[in-house]
Amino acid sequence: MSVAPAKTITYREAMREAIREAMLADERVFLMGEDVGAYGGCFGVSKGLLDEFGPERIRDTPLSESAFVGAGIGAAMGGMRPIVEVMTVNFCLLALDQIMNNAATITHMSGGQFAIPLVIRMATGAGRQVAAQHSHSLEGWLAHIPGLKLLAPATIADARGMLAPALADPNPVLIFEHGSLYNLESELPADAGAVDIERAAIRRPGSDVTLIAYGGTVPVALAAADELAAAGVEAEVLDLRVLRPLDDATIIASVARTHRAVVIDEGWRSGSLAAEVSARIMEQAFYELDAPVARVCSAEVPMPYPHHLEQAALPQPATVVGEVRSMVGAAGDE
Amino acid sequence: MSVTAPVEREHGLELLRQMLRVRRFEEKCVELYSATKIRGFMHLYIGEEAVAVGAMQALTPEDAIVATYREHGHALVRGVSAGSIMAEMYGKVEGCARGRGGSMHLFDAATRFYGGNAIVGGGLPVAVGLALADKLQGRRRVTACFFGDGAVAEGEFHECMNLAALWSLPVLFLCENNRYAMGTAIERYESETDLALKAASYEMTAWSADGMDVLAVEEAARRAAAEVRDGDRPCFLELRTYRFRAHSMYDPDLYRAKEEIERFKEHDPIPALSATLRAAGLLDDADVEQLEESISREIEDAIAFAEAGTLEPVDELERFVYFEGAAP
């Protein structure tokens, strides 16, 4: 069996390849958003695509989030397969009427008559000292909404492979790209393609504790797991990948093996996605637990600008390690 | 009060029939609401019928419609059956949205009726997107987007005027100016009350017409739709109208003078068209009796259909949150 040669590629390039492939595969696919064309995308994802596909299919929009997200909904209902880029999750609040009141509801309100095959991509997360209006992780808010699907690619393979199935889905799919991941680099087989958008994934197997993370906190969990391994604690790292609907089965199976769980979430603790995951573990695996589920979330402050305060506000590997150590200790030093 | 433009008998009778259908249908809705057969919010179009009836004359079956929560009339005139609309308001599976939407959310894929949007201004971006899909796929279709004067104060209105004009999208913006955003008079919420002027600032052809005169609405809508279809660009039409009933069934209507309502009732579009047709010898008592009878039958049949309809089993509650099957 021949294996296509692997190549080294960044998360950003993987995303661009995914868009390019989708555009080549289906004439109904187009990209629109602020600065996706001439500028090449705020984070450089769509660089070069305007030259290749032209301004009809790579559409620069005015700063009108509500209008162009809503236009994506209408275009999807009119038979197109739009990819809408919203610069950051903070900006998507300007389009929340369209996301919540139309994208998430029209299929249901119409008694199932209308599909909305729309993809909305947006950057999320902190770590670049861009303060309290560009740094938040509001995935948990959006994951609250029935009718939406939410994806958080945390690996190059997912950045490359999640878009095609998202476009094939008849429902609005939101893809969250953590800003700290764009320069992530790794090998990817040249023929890497679509991945599933239903299941969580185990990124590192372990037997002592499950570290549950998504998006930008997956590298945090992996770093914590490395440190724990050096101390003789084997942590399993579970990448949620799909934030709605959550893959309960994979989460519960992992916790049933390890009997301990720490949920790592860049959102604020109160009313967070971490709270939801924790509640589900309690509901479905209470008697498997050797310790209460722990959460490592962002501090409950608007993101501060100075580096040291921003880092203090964010989930850090050391905090995760500390939680696991006290948990393992509480279970009676195995 | 009569309307002025000349009209063929058959067409004149059809316009009258459609306006009467909407009026009688909604009068019956009031009774059914009082009888608690219809619940939730219900907004009546009574007084404004000339707008939907006149504007729809300019559309073809391939065109799309986006409407507001005051949309019984638009759905009826578009060809969504009275029975399926009534069943929708009864919350029955036989409703045009399986009873999931109710009065404010009528949907019908077969007639390209895209709702029933109850967020003021919320339908405009969807209309822009439907038109974008047509443009990208090379289809010469019009998306007719109805909204009220209140929507003009929303940011989505301005975003959409700009985007539709910038991208030359085939949207026919139909502003139903009934002078009130719920209970707030337009002079109390708009710095500029000439709404066509606002639209014109987006480099869009825009003008106003008498929304109480169905022939004037039709003439303006035909001209505007032709501009959209042939000119491949949006057009804005302000239709000056008035609602005779309160904003919704919950509204005690305390914010306007009874005299004002009575003054506008003198411009009721239905007697106005009747007078024109009678003066031209195109309508007599027998015609009116026949129209009323057939409409009454249609509405009674619609009620019977809704009454006989079925309630969705509760175990289907969570259906349609996600689309069933592949997208078309």
HADDOCK unambig.tbl for C-alpha pairs under 7 A between the chains (distance, minus, plus):
assign (segid A and resid 64 and name CA) (segid B and resid 159 and name CA) 5.69 0.50 0.50
assign (segid A and resid 66 and name CA) (segid B and resid 156 and name CA) 6.39 0.50 0.50
assign (segid A and resid 67 and name CA) (segid B and resid 125 and name CA) 4.83 0.50 0.50
assign (segid A and resid 67 and name CA) (segid B and resid 156 and name CA) 6.22 0.50 0.50
assign (segid A and resid 67 and name CA) (segid B and resid 159 and name CA) 5.63 0.50 0.50
assign (segid A and resid 67 and name CA) (segid B and resid 160 and name CA) 5.63 0.50 0.50
assign (segid A and resid 68 and name CA) (segid B and resid 125 and name CA) 7.00 0.50 0.50
assign (segid A and resid 70 and name CA) (segid B and resid 125 and name CA) 4.49 0.50 0.50
assign (segid A and resid 70 and name CA) (segid B and resid 126 and name CA) 5.12 0.50 0.50
assign (segid A and resid 70 and name CA) (segid B and resid 129 and name CA) 6.74 0.50 0.50
assign (segid A and resid 71 and name CA) (segid B and resid 125 and name CA) 4.99 0.50 0.50
assign (segid A and resid 71 and name CA) (segid B and resid 126 and name CA) 5.19 0.50 0.50
assign (segid A and resid 71 and name CA) (segid B and resid 128 and name CA) 5.43 0.50 0.50
assign (segid A and resid 71 and name CA) (segid B and resid 129 and name CA) 3.55 0.50 0.50
assign (segid A and resid 72 and name CA) (segid B and resid 129 and name CA) 5.78 0.50 0.50
assign (segid A and resid 73 and name CA) (segid B and resid 126 and name CA) 6.01 0.50 0.50
assign (segid A and resid 73 and name CA) (segid B and resid 129 and name CA) 6.48 0.50 0.50
assign (segid A and resid 74 and name CA) (segid B and resid 126 and name CA) 4.13 0.50 0.50
assign (segid A and resid 74 and name CA) (segid B and resid 127 and name CA) 6.12 0.50 0.50
assign (segid A and resid 74 and name CA) (segid B and resid 128 and name CA) 6.80 0.50 0.50
assign (segid A and resid 74 and name CA) (segid B and resid 129 and name CA) 3.86 0.50 0.50
assign (segid A and resid 74 and name CA) (segid B and resid 130 and name CA) 4.49 0.50 0.50
assign (segid A and resid 75 and name CA) (segid B and resid 129 and name CA) 4.25 0.50 0.50
assign (segid A and resid 75 and name CA) (segid B and resid 130 and name CA) 4.84 0.50 0.50
assign (segid A and resid 75 and name CA) (segid B and resid 132 and name CA) 6.10 0.50 0.50
assign (segid A and resid 75 and name CA) (segid B and resid 133 and name CA) 4.74 0.50 0.50
assign (segid A and resid 77 and name CA) (segid B and resid 130 and name CA) 6.82 0.50 0.50
assign (segid A and resid 78 and name CA) (segid B and resid 130 and name CA) 5.11 0.50 0.50
assign (segid A and resid 78 and name CA) (segid B and resid 133 and name CA) 5.36 0.50 0.50
assign (segid A and resid 79 and name CA) (segid B and resid 133 and name CA) 6.68 0.50 0.50
assign (segid A and resid 80 and name CA) (segid B and resid 133 and name CA) 6.01 0.50 0.50
assign (segid A and resid 98 and name CA) (segid B and resid 122 and name CA) 6.95 0.50 0.50
assign (segid A and resid 107 and name CA) (segid B and resid 320 and name CA) 6.10 0.50 0.50
assign (segid A and resid 107 and name CA) (segid B and resid 321 and name CA) 6.58 0.50 0.50
assign (segid A and resid 107 and name CA) (segid B and resid 322 and name CA) 6.80 0.50 0.50
assign (segid A and resid 107 and name CA) (segid B and resid 323 and name CA) 6.26 0.50 0.50
assign (segid A and resid 108 and name CA) (segid B and resid 100 and name CA) 6.93 0.50 0.50
assign (segid A and resid 108 and name CA) (segid B and resid 320 and name CA) 4.66 0.50 0.50
assign (segid A and resid 108 and name CA) (segid B and resid 321 and name CA) 5.08 0.50 0.50
assign (segid A and resid 109 and name CA) (segid B and resid 97 and name CA) 6.64 0.50 0.50
assign (segid A and resid 109 and name CA) (segid B and resid 100 and name CA) 5.23 0.50 0.50
assign (segid A and resid 109 and name CA) (segid B and resid 101 and name CA) 4.77 0.50 0.50
assign (segid A and resid 109 and name CA) (segid B and resid 105 and name CA) 6.66 0.50 0.50
assign (segid A and resid 110 and name CA) (segid B and resid 97 and name CA) 4.53 0.50 0.50
assign (segid A and resid 110 and name CA) (segid B and resid 100 and name CA) 6.73 0.50 0.50
assign (segid A and resid 110 and name CA) (segid B and resid 101 and name CA) 6.46 0.50 0.50
assign (segid A and resid 110 and name CA) (segid B and resid 107 and name CA) 5.37 0.50 0.50
assign (segid A and resid 111 and name CA) (segid B and resid 97 and name CA) 4.47 0.50 0.50
assign (segid A and resid 111 and name CA) (segid B and resid 98 and name CA) 5.00 0.50 0.50
assign (segid A and resid 111 and name CA) (segid B and resid 100 and name CA) 5.76 0.50 0.50
assign (segid A and resid 111 and name CA) (segid B and resid 320 and name CA) 6.30 0.50 0.50
assign (segid A and resid 112 and name CA) (segid B and resid 320 and name CA) 4.91 0.50 0.50
assign (segid A and resid 112 and name CA) (segid B and resid 323 and name CA) 6.02 0.50 0.50
assign (segid A and resid 113 and name CA) (segid B and resid 109 and name CA) 6.38 0.50 0.50
assign (segid A and resid 115 and name CA) (segid B and resid 323 and name CA) 5.66 0.50 0.50
assign (segid A and resid 115 and name CA) (segid B and resid 327 and name CA) 5.55 0.50 0.50
assign (segid A and resid 117 and name CA) (segid B and resid 327 and name CA) 6.67 0.50 0.50
assign (segid A and resid 146 and name CA) (segid B and resid 321 and name CA) 6.58 0.50 0.50
assign (segid A and resid 147 and name CA) (segid B and resid 321 and name CA) 5.04 0.50 0.50
assign (segid A and resid 147 and name CA) (segid B and resid 322 and name CA) 5.59 0.50 0.50
assign (segid A and resid 170 and name CA) (segid B and resid 323 and name CA) 6.12 0.50 0.50
assign (segid A and resid 170 and name CA) (segid B and resid 326 and name CA) 5.84 0.50 0.50
assign (segid A and resid 170 and name CA) (segid B and resid 327 and name CA) 4.73 0.50 0.50
assign (segid A and resid 171 and name CA) (segid B and resid 322 and name CA) 6.33 0.50 0.50
assign (segid A and resid 171 and name CA) (segid B and resid 323 and name CA) 6.34 0.50 0.50
